[in-house]
Amino acid sequence: MDLQQRINAFTKLGQFLCQFKTDGIVKDDAVEANDLFFDGFKHQIKLAKEHNGWFTEANVFYSLASWCNALKVNNIKQWTDKYNFKVSEPKTVGIIMAGNIPLVGFHDFLSVLISGHKVLVKQSSNDKHLLPYLAKYLEVVEPGFKGKIKFTEDKLEDFDAVIATGSDNTARYFEYYFKDKPSIIRKNRNSVAVLTGNETHEQLEALSDDIFRYYGLGCRNVSKLFVPKDYNFDAFFKAVYKWHRVIHETKYANNYDYNKAVYLMSEFDMLENGFLMIKEDESYVSPIATVFYEHYTNEESLKEKLSLDSDRIQCVVADGFSKAEVTFGDTQNPQLWDYADNVDTVEFLLKI
């Protein structure tokens, strides 16, 4: 199986996923192997929602639509063209996946297989229904993948390299346990936004997507704002109102009520609008239903601070702040070449 065959298989997978959109499910009879997999995947989506209360239909469909867009042939070609995919001997690469958002480990899965290696996946118990089913689809549309994809619920064994994602605490365990293997170990990261006070209503509305999408559970969700001194939050609160219905979703509302009670009992200063709290805090990690903020005096000192804290930051959302910034509203739509933690996964895989 050569690179072009692997690209073709993932392109077909993208076409399959394009049937499951945020505005509804529309079956496309032109999709290969659709009669075998279409109804079954609807059932897997139902199981994912029932198993994990954070995996609402809107969140699952948003993830599927994102991968539908990413797995266009032009995108895959643009991504892969920069590499030399000559793997003399395929290795087995273990992946330990997080389970905070639907299909959060798919990019690692894709990277391993597109590189010509075998993959051994240990999924989070929070997200275990979607990917195995999509793996079966790949094996049908490209039989060359048979024997190259394995899932396990036990500890990883018989692998040559590993990609593991977890908390700061589990990362220390991973670093010790996998010290003798080539590895990428990912820790906690969060995303921030730099505001000037000159943002348009449309930009702030887009920022609200970066905050609320997936309930803020992803590392690409904005959990902290950097604002000028005396920043007026009125325009911000007005713009984020588009997400006000989130308070009617039980798991989110429970977290909102709990965190609000903690802040009130602790007599912390905060602002809130009935579904979101903002609190001045130096931490990057904010609880669900809360966004932290911190004042800055000038952009140069802020750039220096963010550079020093770069190992804790996934994305910086801004307009004209830096070359590496992400546009308002785009944090949850990374390109295939936008690597987590800025570590080139494919380059790592081609060197093991």
N, C-alpha and C positions, 0 to 999 in steps of 0.2 A: 504494500500500500504506500503510494507516494504522497507528497504534500498536496498535490492537486486533488487527489481522491479524498484526503482528509478535509480540505476546504469545501469540496462539493458536498460532503456529508453534513458539515455544520451549516452550510447554506440551506440545505433541505430542512434541517432542524429549525432554522430561523423561519422558514416558510410555514412549517407546522405551527410554531408558536404565534405567528401572525394572525392565526384564527381566533386567538383569545385576547381580546382587547378590552380596554377600560370601559368602552361604551357597549360591550356585549360580545357574544360569541357568534361568529359567522363561519360556517363550514365551507371550506374551499375544496371541491372535488378534485382539483388539479394537484393537490398536495400528495406526494408519494406516500404510500402505505397508510393513508388516512383512515380507510375502513378498519384497519387493524387497531389503530391507536386513538382515534378522535374521542369516542365515547369513554374509553378507559381513562383518558387524561382528564376529562371532566370529572370523573369519579375521584381521581387523585387530588384534584383541586378541592373537592368537597371534603376529603379526608384531611387535607392540610389545614383547612379552615376549622374543622371540628377538633383537631388535635392541638392547635395553637390559637388561642383567642386573639393574638396580635395579627395573625395572618387572615385578615379580612379579605373579602372578595376584591375590594378596591386595591388593597396592597398586593395581593397575588397577581392580579391582572396588570398592575403597573409594572411589576417586575418582569412579567412575561412580555409585555409590550416593549420594555427597554431592550430585552434580548432579541426580540423580533427585529428591532431597528439595528442593533449592533451586528447581527449575523447576516447582514447583506454582503453579497460577494465582493463589492467594491471596498467595504470596510475591512473585511478579512484580508483582502489582497494588500491594501495599504498598510495594514498592521504587519503582515508577514514578509513583505518585500524587503525589509531592512535586515533580515536575518539570513544566515546560511544554514539551512535545515539538513545538514549532513550528519546524521546520528549513526555512527558505525555500529553500535550495539545498544539497542533499546534497554533502558533501565526501568525498574519499578519505582515509582515515586508515590510515597504515601502523602495523603492530604488529610489533615484534621480540620474539619470545617466548623465554623461558628453557626449559630442558628437564630441570629437576631432579626434578619429579614429574609424573605423568601429567595431561595437560590443564591444566597450570599457567597457561597463557595464556587459558583459556576465558572468564574473566570480562571481560577486555578485549575479546575477540571479541564476546561477548554485548552489552557496553555500546555498542560502536560500532554494531552492527546495530539494537539496540533504539532507539537515538537517531535512526535514519533515515539514517545515513551509509553509505558504501561502505567495505569493509575490504580492505586489502592486507596479507597475512600473510607474514612471513618466520619460519619455524619453526626451532627448534633441531634439529640432526641427531639429537639424542637422543630426540625426541618428535615424530615426523613422520607417524605412521600413523592416529591416532585422529581428529584434528580434521578433516582433509580429507573423511573419510568422513561425519562428522556434518554437515558443510557440504552435502554432496550430499543428505543426508536433508532438510535444511531447504529446499533448492531444490525438492524434489519435493512436500513438504507445503505449501509456500508459494511458488509460481512467481514471486512478486514479488521474491524474493531473487536470482533469476537475473541475472547481470551485476553483482551488488553484492558478490560474494565472489571474491577472487583470491588465489592462493598463488604465491609466487616463491622460488626458491633463489638468485637474483641480488641485487645491492644494490637497495635501494628506490629507485624512480624514479616521478615523476608522482604525488605525494601532497601533501596540503594540511596535514597535521598528523601527529604520530607519538607512539606510546607505546612506549618501549623499556625492556626489563628486562635487567640484566646485573650484572656485578661492579663494584666500585668503579673498577677500571682501565678496563673497557669503557665505563662511564658517562662518564668524562672524554672519551673518543672521541666518544660519542654527543652530549654537550653541545657539542662543537666542530662536529661534522658537521651537526647539526640546529639550529644556532644561529639560523638564519633562519626556522625553522618553529615554530608552536605545538607544545609538546611536554610530555610527562610522562616524565621519566627516572628510573628506579628503580635504586637501588644495593643493596649488600649490607645485609641486615637479619637480625637473629636475635631470638628470643623468650626471655623469662626467666620464672622463677617465684620468687615471694617466699614463703618458708616461715617459720612461727613456732614450729614444734615441737608445735603443737596440732592438726595435721591428722589426720583420721581415716584408717584404713587404706584406705577406699574412695576418699578424695580422692587419696591417694598412688598408688593403683593407676591412677586416672584420669590422674594426672600422667605415669605411665609411658607412656600412649598418646601424650601430647603430646611425649614424648621420642623414642620408638621408631618411631612411624608414619612411613612412607616412609623408614625408616632414619635419620631426623633430617636429611634433605636439604632440607627446605623452610624458608622463612623464618619460618613459623609454628610450627616445631618448637622446643621448649625446649632451648636449648643451655647455659643457665647458671642456677644456683640462687643466690639470696641467702638466707643462713641466719643466725640469731642466733649470737653467740659461744658456744662449747661445744655446738653443735648435735650431737646424736647421730644418726648416719646409719643406725642399725640398722633402724628402722621403714621408712625409705626403701628400703633394700636388700631388705627382706622384701616390700614392696609391688611393686617392679619385677620380682620373680621371675616374674611372669606372662609376661614376654617372654623367658624364658631360652632358648627354642628358636631365637631369632634367631641364636645363635652357630653353628648348623648350616647357615646359609646362606653360601655360599662367599665372596661379595664382602664381606659384613659381617665374616666371620671373618678374612679376609685383612687388612682394615683394623684390626681389633682386635689381631691379632698384631703388625702393623707398629708401630702407635702404642704398644703396650705395650713393645715392644723399645726404641723411642726413649726412652720415659720411664725405663726401667730403666737404659739406658746413660748417660743424662744424670743419673741419680741424683735424679730428681724424686720428691717425696713424692706418693703417690696411694693411693686405696683402690680395690679392684676385687673383683668377685664371679664372675669367670669369663666374663662377657659384657658388662660395662660398667665403665668406669673413671671415677672422679671425682677431679678435681684442682683444688687451689686456684689460681686464676688470675684476673687482672683483665680479661682479654679476654672479649668476648662470643661470639667465633667459636671453637667447639670442634671438634676433628676427629671423624670418625665413630667411634662406640663410646666416646666420651668426653663427659662433661658437666663443665663448669667450675663452681666455686662460689666465693663470696666472702662474708665475714662482714659484717654490719651491726650498728651499735650502737643505733640507734633508727629508727623508721619515717619520721620527718620528714626526717632527713638522707638516708635512702635515696630518698625521694620526690624530693628536690632533685637527687640524683645521676641518677636515671632521667629526670628532666625535662631535665637538661643533655645527656643522651645519647639523647634521644628520636629523633634522626635515625638512630640505629643499632639501634633496637628496633622490632619489629613488634607483638608482643603482650606483655602482662604478665599472667601467670597468678597468681591469688591468691584469698583469701577475706576480704573486708572491708578490703582495703588501699587501693583507689581506685575511683572511679566508672567508670573506663574498663577495669577489669580483666576478664579472661576467666576463666570458670569452669574448674576443673580438668577436663581431658579434652575440652575444646571447641575447642582451637586449630585443628584441621583441619576444623571444621564452621562456617565463617563464613557469616553471612547475606549476601544480595546487596548490602546497604547497608554492609557492613563492608569498606571500601576499603583496598587495599594502601597502606601509607605514609600512611594517613589523608588521601589526596588523592581528592576526589570526582571520579571519572572521568567520570560522566555530565554533571556540571555543566561540566567542561572541554569536553566534546564539544558541548554545546549552545551554547557561546560562540564556537566557531571559525568 
